[in-house]
């Protein structure tokens, strides 16, 4: 069984983080340069960690599979980043952000981690502003805010519709400074294929150079995974095509617990699927719901009409009707299910009836087109380029799509996994969002973990590690991992079947979406758990990979990632099957009250942590109980 000691400090929740920082051991500044740290991933979490640790004096090696850290998927985040600054004087506070996040996650997160996130949020904005991130400002020069789902205050800081890009450029600037100073060694176009564990401690990684195909080993005193989420197990998602579960899954197979894989987020505002040829989906920022109103025709016979021909009295503004207190800014899981409900009722619009309208007519009348263009111009331009429709003249058509992973590697309060020396940050871990993430909180968590938390917690770990204990890459543990990596690549190359890698990925995605997507049931999950092993068996019998192993080979890259998805997808469905309740993004149709999620706190107020037990063996499901001392367990209501 896994050791799931969360190591949460004692005392009042408002004092836990300050107490933890004081009690943590320190590494002398002169000794920091003797410690080597590997960071996997260069997005907001990984890039912030790498640059901050290098600034502190550690010897950092950072790996990413993109050609530059600037291309990490964090760049795609649009709407903003939350912080409890209360600049609007509208009642916000650290406690309110903490409460909103716990409630938004449907009471399935660890209170102490969430409160720390809310505390640190106020520092993130100051840090990023000092680094030159061009946040939007009011006429008088003060930083502007807007609202996001699941909150009744305006706490989201933004840079038009490209907040992630601007924040990532700030992180990249900090990294570039350390790269120039020789404190970060950057390895772009390099993919982690195995974690090396020696004497129960993470001591390095085995990687593949994606340009030459060369396999190499790298040792360190600690390894940090910040490799993002696993949404591409569904094939169609808003994630970048390269986003994958491989780094986390390799760690899982070496002993790291994987928590709550069934917690996947469906984002309500994405451009609908337009055909079978499509390979990814495009997000339309949640910020658009500040001014856009979501509706469908009341009458099924009106779905074919031009929206201008449908009178207001014949429009169903269903979010405003069902959730009057939050309206169009209801949380993502609720807004997504509501959209599906309208489409299932036969009132969806667009091809296949899989779409609802997001209409800016009233906002343009109220504020003028120039003001709307100023706030959302790049998003409107992107929508028009993709659909050929002008959203200033006709409503956008949107539909829910897979967007974010709340599940991930289990970590304790210090962001360490069940493997000593292996830390996990950002979307790759499970810690902060429970069963549903609120909008604009992903950027907050990534930067909190990288800038403000890991510098303390990593130092606490390294203070107990001898600086001269760096593992030898010629040792048995590394050679064993390298041999296993090469054997797996050879096995893939030697199949020489007839089906493409993408065809398997697409079929897996269809199974996952239909049977374990927005709505899940015992029947659908059992169906998926029969279909996925059959598909995996066929993959290892009939996939075809062109080219050579030791060269640039994108087909081989994808094959390795899809092979991991074919195993991970089964664990995701197992987790969803065992969790006999509905909470947040995990919606079991058997457990609902008037269409709303019905939790079972007696049986499932815990994090489910899956433990690998060897090839062909059933994984073990462990539990970390969740206690709620500061937020009272209650049925979520946004009405």
N, C-alpha and C positions, 0 to 999 in steps of 0.2 A: 504493500500500500504506500501511496505517496505521503510525504510529510507536508501537510498543508497548514503549517503555522504561519499565519499572516503577519506576525510580528508587529501588530498594531500597538503603538505606545499607550500607556495608561493615561488617565486624567481626562479632563473635559475636552470635548472635540475641538474647541477653539484653540487649545494649547498643545495638541498632540504633535503637530509638525514642528513648532518651535522647540518643544521638549526633545523630540527625536533628533533635530539638528544639533542640539547642545550635547546630547548623549553619544552621538556618533563619534567613532575614532577618526583621527585625522592622519594624513600623510604629510610629512614635512615637505615644504616647497622644494628643497634641494633634492629630495628623494623621488619626487614625482617623475622626473625625467628617466628614472630607472625602470619605470613600469610601462609595459606596452599594452595598448588596448585596441581591439579590433571592433569596428563598427560596420555592421551590414546594413546598407541602405543610406541614402543621402538626401531623403526628403526632409520635411520640417523636423521630425523627431531625430532622425539619424544625423542630419547636417548640423542641427543645433547642438547635439551631444558632441559630435566630433570637434566642432570649432571651440566649444566651451572647454572641453577637456584638454585640448591642445593649448588653449590660452592659459590654463592652469599649470601647464608644464608636462603633461603626460605625452608619451610617444604614441601617436594615433595612426592606425592604418584604416582607411575607409574604402569599402567596396560597393560598387553599384553596377547593375547590368546595363544601365543607359550609357550613352556616349559622353554624358556630362551630368554632374549633379543637378544642373538646371532643368533637366528633363524628368526629374522624379515626379511621380503622379500628384504630389502636393500642389503642383503648378495648376492643376485643373480645378481646384477649389474656387468657387466664385463669390459666394454671398457675403462672408465676413467671419469675424472672430469675436467670441463673447468675452466680456470682462465686466466685473461688478464695480465699475467706476462710479456709477450713479451721476454721470455728468448731466443727465436730463432732469435730475431732482424729481424722479417719478416713483420713488419708493424702492429702488434697487439696493441691494446690500450683498455682502458675502454670503450671509445666511440664506437670502432669497435665491441666489444662484445655486447654492448647495441644495436647497429644497426643490427647486424646479428640476434640477438634474436627477435627483433621486426619484422624484415623482415621475418625471418624463421617462426614466428607465424602468418604470413600473415596479419599483421596489425590488430590483434584482441586482443592485450594485453594493459594494462595500462602502459604508458611510464614511469611514475615515479617509479613504482615498479621494472620495468626491469632495469632501470639505477642503482638503489640501488643494485640490484643483481650483476650487473657487477662491481660496486665499491667494494662490499664486497668480491667478488671472490678472489681478490689478498691476502686477509687475511686468507682465508680458507686454502690455501696451506701451509702457514707458521704455522698455528695452527696444522694442521694434521702432518706435518713433525716433529714439536716439540714433538708431542705425540708418535712418533715412527712409523708412517705409512710408510712402505717400498716402496715408489714410485721408479719406474725405474729411473736409472741414466745413464748418458753418461760415456764414458771411463774415463773422467777427474773428475768425481764425481758430476757434476752438474745434476739437475733434468732433465729428458728427457721429450719430448713432441711428440705427434703425432696428426694427423688431424682427424676431424670428419665431418660429413655431414653438408652442408650449410655454410661452412667457407673456406676461402682461405688462412688461416694461421694455424700454428700448435700451439694450445693452450691447448691441452688435456693432463693432467697428468695421469699416469696410473701405475698399479701394475700388470703387465702381463695381463691376462684376468680375474683377480679376484679383481678388484679395490673396488667394493662394500664390499666385505668380509673384506678386509684390513681396509677400513675406518670404518666399523661397529665394528671391533675389537678395534679400537682406541676409538670409542664412548663407547663401553662396558667397556673398562678399566677405563675410566673416571667415568662411572656410578658405577662400582664396588667399586671404592674409596669412593664415596659418600654413597653407600649402607653400606659399612663397617663403615663409620663414623656416621651412623644413620640418615643421612640427606635425603636419599631416602628410602622410604618403597616400596619394589617391590612386585607386585601381578602378578606372572606368571599364565598361564592357567586360566585367568579370562577375561570374555567378557563383554563389556559394552552393556547393553540392553535398557537403557533409559537415557536421560538427564533430570535433575531436574531444573526447572525454577521457581523462587519465586520472586514475585514483579518485573517481567520483567527482572530478572538477572539470569544468570547461576550460580547455587549454589552447584551442585554436580551431581553424577551419581548413577544409579542402575546397579549392575553387577551380573553376574552368575559365580560361581566357576565351571569350566568345569570338575573338578575331582569329586566333591561331589554333584554338582547340587544346592548348597545353593545359595539363593538370598540375597544380602546385599546392603546397601546404604552407600555412602561415601560423605561427604560434603567438600566444599573447598571455598575459596574466589574467585577462578577463575578456569576454566576448559580449557585445551588445547587439541584439537583433532589433532592427527598426525597419522591417521589410514590408510593411503595409498589410492590407487585408486580402481576403480570399474570395471576394465576390465573383471572380471569373470562373468559379466552379459552376456557375449558372450559364456560362458562355456569353450570353448577352447581358451586359451590365454597363454602368457608366465608368467603370475602371478602365485604365489604359490597357491595351491588349497584352502588354508584357506583365501586368500585375499577376502574381501567383502565390501559392501557398508553400512553395518548395523549402525556403529557409526555415520557416516555422515547423514544417512537417519533418524535415531532417532532425530538428531538435527534439520533436516529439518522439521520434524513433530512437533517440539516444537517451530518453528518460525524462524529458520535460513534459509536464502535464498540459493538456490542451483543454481549456475551459469553455463551456457553453457554445460549442460550434453552431448550434441551431439558432443562435441569435444573429440573424442577418437582417439588415435594414432595407426596406423597399422605399425608395424616394418617390413622392407623389407627383413631382413636376419634371418629367422627362419627355423628350420628343418621342411620340409613339413609333413602334416598329413599322417599317414601311415595306418589308418584303423578306423573303427567305434568304436573300443574298446578303443580308446585313450581318456584320461581324461585331458591332458594338453599338451602344446607345449613347445619346447625348443628354446631359443634364441641363435643365433650365433652373437657375438658382431659386432657392426657397424665398429669397428676398423679394422676388417678383410678387409673392402673395401679400406683400405690404400694400400694394396698389392694385393688383389684379384680383378680379372676383371670379371664383370658380362656379360654373353652372353647366347644366344640361337641359335640354327641352323637357317640359313636363309631359308632353304627349309624344308617344312613340312615332306617330305619323309625321312629326316635325323634324326628325333627325336628318332627313335629306335636304332640308331647306337651308338657304344661306342664313347665317346667324342674324344678319340685319333684318331679315323678314320675320323673325320671331319676336313678338312683343314681350315687354318686361313681365307682363302678367302670365305669359306662357313659359317663363324661364324658372327653373328650380335652382336657386342659389343654395345648394343642399348643405354646404358646410355652415353657412350663416343660419340656416334653418335648424340644423341638428345641434350645433354647438354655438349658441349665440354669444357666450362670454368670450370665446376665442375666435370664432368665425373662420375666416380663411387662413388664420395662423394657428390652426389646430396642429398637434404634433404629427410627425410624418407617418407613423404607423396608422393612426386614426384616419388621417386624410387619404392615405393610400387605400385602405379598406373601403372607405366611403366611395371613392372613385370606382373601384371594382364593383361595388354594390349597384351603382347606377348603370354601369355597362352590362352587368349580368341581368339587370332588369329590362334590357333592350333599349336603353335611352342614351347609349354611347354614340359619339359622333366620329366621322371620318371613316377611313377604310377598315372594314371588319367590325365597326362599332366599338373599337377599343381606343376611346379618347374622350376627354371632357374639355370644355372651353375654359381658358384663362383669359379674362376679358379686361382690357385697360380703357375701355370707352369712358367710363365714369371718371377715372383718374385724369385722363387727358382733358375732359371737359372742366374738371375742377382746377387742375394745376397748370394746364397747358402742355402741348407736345414738347416744348423745349425743356421743361423741367423733368419730364419723364425720360427724355433722351439723355439728359445730364446724368440721371441716376442709373439708367439701365441700357444705355445706347449700345454697348458692345454685345450685350445679350440679345437685344432685338436684332442686331445685324447678323449675329450667328444663326439665330432662328430663321431669318429670311434666306440666308445662303443655303441652309439645309433643306428648307421646305418650299422655297419659292413664294412664300406668303408674307405680306407686310403686316406685322403685328400692331402697327400704329393704325391700320385700317380695318383689320379683321382680328378676331380673337385668336390667340395661340391655341393649338390643340396639344394637350398633354396627357400622359398616362404613366402610372407607376412603373418603376424599374429597379432592379437590384443596384445598390449604391455603396453600402458600407457594411463592415463586419464588426459587431459588438463583441463577438467571441474572439478568442485568441489564446496565446500561451498564458497559463496561470502565472501570476506574479504576486509576491507579498507586498507589504507596505513600502519596501525598499526597491521595488521593481525587479527583484530577483526571481527567477523561475525556480522550479524544483531541482534544477541542477546548479550547485554552487558555482559562482563565477560566470553564469549565463544570465544576462539581464535582457529585458524586453521592453521596448518603448512604443508609444503611439498606437496606431490601429492594430499593430501586430499583437498587442497584449489585450487582456480582457477587462481591465480593472475599473474603468470609470463610468461606463454608460449603461450598465445593466442590460435590459432587454430591448432598449430603444434609445438611440442617441438623439438629443435635441440638435436642431440646426445650429451651425456656427460653433459647435463644441469640439469638432475634430481638430481644427487648427489650434484651438486652445490647449487641448490635451497634448498634441505633438510637441508644441513649444514649451509647455510646462515641464514635460518629462525631460526634454533635451537640455533646456537652458537652466532650469531651476531645481530639479529633483535629482537626476542622475549624478551631478557633480558631488553632491553630499553622500548619496548612498553608495556609489562606486568607491569613493575614498574610504568609507567605513569597511567595505569588504577588503580592499587592497591593503589596508593597515594590518590585516592579519595574514597577508601573503608575503613570503620572502621575495625580495626583488631579484635574488639570484636563482629563483626557481622556475625561470622561463623554460617551457618544455622544449625538448629537442625534436626538430621536424624529421630527424632521421631515426627517431625512436619507434618502438613497435606500434604504439597507438596511431601515429600518423601513417605509417606504412600500411597498417590494416585498413584504415579509412580510404587511403588512396587506391588500394587494391579493390575494395568494394565499389568505389566510384567507377573505376575503369571497367570492372566486370559488368556493372549495370549498363554503362554506355555501349559496351560490346554486345550485350544481350539485345538492346534496342536496335542496334545497327544490323544484327544478324537475322532479324525476323523476316525481312524482305517479303512482306505480304502485299496486299492489293489495295488497302484502304488508306486514305490520307489521315494524318494526325488531326486535322481540322474536322473531318467528318465524325471522328470519335468524340471530340470535344463538343461539337454541336449536338450530338445525340445525347451525351451526358447532360448538357444544359437543358435540353427538352425534358428529360426525366426529372431533373431537379426543379425546374420551374413549374411543371404540371403537378408534381406529386409532393413537393416540399417548398413551394413558393409562398405567395401571399396567404394562401389558405392550405392547411394541412389536416389530414385525418389519419386515424389508425389504418384505415384501408389503403389510402394513397401511399403512406410511408412504408407499409409492408410490401406494397407493389414495387416501390422504388428499391427496397432492400433485396428484392429478387432480381430486378433488372440490372442494377449496377454491377454486381459480381459477374453476371453473364457478359455484360459489355466489357468489363475489365479483362475477362478471360479471352474474349475475341480480340481485344487490343493487343495483348501479348502474343497472339497467334497470327494476326493478319494486318498489323500496321506496316506501312512502308515508309522508309526514311531514305531519301536520296543523299548523295554526297559521301563524305568521309568523316570519320570520328575526329581526327586530329587536324581539323581545318575549320574555317568559317562555315557553320552549318545551322541555319535557323530552323530547319525541320527537326534536327536533333534537339535543339533548345526546347522547342515547343513540345516534343514528344516526352521529354523528362518531366515537364510541368504538368502535362495532361495525365501522365502515369500517376503522379502524386494526387491530382484532382480525383482520379478514379478510385483511389483508396480513401482520400479524405471525405469525398461525397458520401460514402457509406457511413462514416462516423457521424457526419452531420445529421443524416437521416436517423441513425440509431439514437442520437441525443434528442431529436425532435419526437421520436416515438416514445421514449421513456418519460419525457416531461409531459405528463398528462394534465396540462393546464394551458390556458392562453395568457400570455403576458407580452406586452410590447410588440415587437416584430414577429414573435412566435405565436401564430394564431391557429389553434386547433379548433376545427369547426364544432367538435363535440362539446367544447367548453366555452360557452358564450351566453350572455344575457342581453336580449334585445339587440343583438349584433355587436355588443361590446365584449372585450376580453374578460374572461372569468378566471382569476388566479386561484391557486390552491396553496395558501401560505402554510398550512399545516404540513404538507408533504414536500413542497418545492421552494421554500424560502432558503435556498442554498445555491452555491455555484457548483455545477456538475463538472468534474475535472477528469478527463479520460487519460488512462495510463496504458502505454504500449506494452504488450507482453510477448512480443515475438511474432515472426512471420506465420500467418495462418491461425494464430490464436485470437480469441475474443479479447478486446480491450477491457480493462477494468474501469468501472465508473466510480470515482471517489466524490466526496461531497465536502465543501467548505460551508458551514452554516453561516447565514447572514443574519445579523442582529440589527434592530432598528431602535435606537435609544433616543435619537434626536428628531427623527421624522416618524410620525405615527403611521403604522401600516393602515392603508385605507384603499378603497376602490377608487381608481383614478376617475375624475370627472372634469370634463372641459366644457360642460354645458352651462 
